[in-house]
Amino acid sequence: SAAIDLYSGRLRLTEEEISRHVSAATHADRAAAPAMAEPLRFLLAGQTNAGKSSLINALASEVRAAVDALPATRSFASYEIQPEGQAPVLLIDSPGIGQVADFARLAEKAADCDLLIWVAAANRADRALDRAALAAVKAHFAENPQRRLPPIMLVLSHIDRLPPLQDWAPPYDVATPDTAKARTIRDAMEAAAGDIGVQLADTVPICVAPGRPPYNVDAVWAWVIEALPAAMSAQLLRCVSDSAPGLDWRRLMGQTVGAGRLVVDTLMRRTA
């Protein structure tokens, strides 16, 4: 019965209903008509002065969007941009985490998003707050198994401030570093990824310093594009959860597991 309900399409929500759904969080973050499709939502987080606002400006510049220079935010702020050839995305800038950071509030906001961009300064070693905040986000998703933890990228900013300071002649090959600067950037990536709890493969070094051309922002977009399938899966679960808040997810997931076991057992018996 569970398998028939699951695979016959007799669910409470149709694909059309899900595709048209716009979450309450998005309504609150932008003045949009209810008929507009739900965008992918990207949350930017990190400590104060890590470079989140500068990254947003650089991303907006890359897609030729009209976004004014952004000051450091004391509350969550949203910016809608449209990459070339892609659907619009909503960038959510979060307040810089500090000594009295409200990790629970950040985790709840992350639950309204489909991809997480964590920004950390390469020239700062005090990353205990970053690790604690990201751990709170992961714990929030672990406590809500009906949701999927979104893809997480670590953007390592201020790489121009790494030694040797006088050496700034990008591009740098951090995969096989052959200069002192490239090796320092690679070392900073490994240290930050380990300190914060992110995979090295999900770490992108950038420079968006005032007075310098943005460096490696295209690599941020490349990572985002590669992560889109996982982000869209997170978006689907978010929209379904938001559309049907009364759905018994634990029971549905249990039935799904049971149905899977039934199919496997049947196939095993037929094979035997």
Buried (B, 14 or more C-beta within 10 A) or exposed (E): EBBEBBEEEEBEEEEEBBEBBBBEBBBEBBEBEEEEEBBBBBBBBBBBBBBBBBBBBBBBBBBEBEBEEBEEBEEBBBBBBEBEEBEBBBBBBBBBBEEEBBBEEBBEBBBBBBBBBBBBBBBBEEBEBBBBBBBBBBEBBEEBEBBBBBBBBBBBBBBBBBEEEEBBEBEBEBEEBEEEBBBBBBBBBEBBBBBBBBEEEBBBBBBBBEEEEBBBBEBBBEBBEEBBEBBEBBBBBBBBBBBBEEBEBEEBEEBBEBBEEEEEEEEEEEEE
